[in-house]
Amino acid sequence: MSEPTSGTTSVSSEVVEKIAVAAARAVPGVADLGGDVSRFFNSVLDKVGLDQVGDASRGVSAKVADGNVTVNVVLVLEAGRVVAEVTGEVQRTVTEALTGYGLKVLAVNVNVDDINI
């Protein structure tokens, strides 16, 4: 067997954001991701046939430094859901998804921007 080659591996914030979006969307009680402005622009893009543009990281931003990750999630809550239950589950689900990729999650900050009535 040959010796491993030395070097570094990095993960871009875009990759982290995609993983976090998929995890957050899977949580019951999450109606949508993103703040008012991003949802507005995405609805316009949807109407003109560019429905995939911006969807991959909508509502999520990430900071990655030396394998450590801080994630911010902006979401729309389904009506009738308990905020603390949904946001806690988003934090747990996103953290589990990212640690599954070998990343160390420092924080998952969740901001409830709207409610879907």
C-alpha positions as CSV (number, residue, x, y, z in Angstrom):
1,M,0.0,0.0,0.0
2,S,1.2,3.5,-0.7
3,E,1.5,6.2,1.9
4,P,-1.3,8.8,1.9
5,T,-0.5,12.0,0.2
6,S,-0.4,15.0,2.5
7,G,-2.6,18.0,1.8
8,T,-5.8,19.7,2.9
9,T,-9.4,19.3,2.3
10,S,-11.9,22.1,2.4
11,V,-15.7,22.2,2.1
12,S,-17.3,25.4,0.6
13,S,-20.0,27.2,2.3
14,E,-22.3,26.5,-0.7
15,V,-22.0,22.8,-0.1
16,V,-22.8,23.2,3.6
17,E,-25.8,25.4,2.7
18,K,-27.2,22.7,0.3
19,I,-26.9,20.1,3.0
20,A,-28.5,22.3,5.6
21,V,-31.4,23.3,3.2
22,A,-32.2,19.6,2.5
23,A,-32.1,18.8,6.3
24,A,-34.2,21.9,7.3
25,R,-36.9,21.2,4.6
26,A,-37.3,17.7,5.9
27,V,-38.5,18.9,9.3
28,P,-42.2,18.8,9.9
29,G,-43.6,22.3,10.5
30,V,-41.2,24.0,8.1
31,A,-43.4,25.5,5.4
32,D,-40.6,27.3,3.4
33,L,-37.1,28.7,3.7
34,G,-36.0,32.2,3.3
35,G,-37.1,35.7,4.2
36,D,-39.7,37.8,2.5
37,V,-37.3,39.3,-0.1
38,S,-35.7,36.0,-1.1
39,R,-39.2,34.3,-1.3
40,F,-40.4,37.2,-3.5
41,F,-37.5,36.9,-5.9
42,N,-37.8,33.2,-6.1
43,S,-41.5,33.4,-6.9
44,V,-40.6,35.8,-9.7
45,L,-38.0,33.4,-11.0
46,D,-40.5,30.5,-10.7
47,K,-43.0,32.4,-12.9
48,V,-40.5,33.0,-15.7
49,G,-39.4,29.4,-15.8
50,L,-36.2,29.7,-13.8
51,D,-37.7,27.7,-10.8
52,Q,-34.4,26.0,-10.0
53,V,-32.4,29.2,-9.6
54,G,-31.6,30.0,-6.0
55,D,-33.4,27.0,-4.6
56,A,-30.3,25.1,-3.5
57,S,-29.3,27.5,-0.7
58,R,-32.5,29.5,-0.2
59,G,-32.9,30.6,3.4
60,V,-29.6,29.3,4.6
61,S,-26.2,30.9,4.9
62,A,-23.1,29.2,6.3
63,K,-19.6,30.2,7.5
64,V,-17.0,27.6,7.2
65,A,-13.5,27.9,8.8
66,D,-11.1,25.1,9.4
67,G,-13.8,22.4,9.3
68,N,-16.0,24.4,11.8
69,V,-19.4,25.5,10.6
70,T,-21.9,28.1,11.7
71,V,-25.2,28.0,9.9
72,N,-28.0,30.6,9.8
73,V,-31.5,29.3,8.8
74,V,-34.4,31.6,8.0
75,L,-37.7,29.8,7.8
76,V,-41.5,30.1,7.5
77,L,-43.4,28.2,10.1
78,E,-46.6,26.2,9.4
79,A,-49.5,27.6,11.2
80,G,-50.3,26.0,14.5
81,R,-46.8,24.7,15.2
82,V,-44.9,25.3,18.4
83,V,-41.9,27.6,17.5
84,A,-39.5,26.0,20.0
85,E,-40.3,22.5,18.9
86,V,-39.8,23.2,15.1
87,T,-36.7,25.3,15.6
88,G,-35.1,22.8,18.0
89,E,-35.8,20.0,15.5
90,V,-34.3,22.1,12.6
91,Q,-31.1,22.7,14.8
92,R,-30.9,19.0,15.6
93,T,-31.5,17.8,12.0
94,V,-29.1,20.3,10.4
95,T,-26.4,19.5,13.0
96,E,-26.8,15.7,12.4
97,A,-26.7,16.1,8.6
98,L,-23.5,18.2,8.7
99,T,-21.7,16.1,11.3
100,G,-22.5,13.1,9.1
101,Y,-20.1,14.8,6.6
102,G,-17.4,15.1,9.2
103,L,-17.9,18.8,9.9
104,K,-17.9,20.3,13.4
105,V,-21.0,22.4,13.9
106,L,-20.5,25.3,16.2
107,A,-24.0,26.7,15.9
108,V,-27.3,26.5,14.0
109,N,-29.1,29.8,14.4
110,V,-32.8,29.7,13.3
111,N,-34.8,32.8,12.6
112,V,-38.6,32.4,12.1
113,D,-39.4,35.1,9.5
114,D,-43.1,34.3,8.8
115,I,-45.9,32.0,9.4
116,N,-47.8,30.2,6.6
117,I,-51.5,30.6,7.4
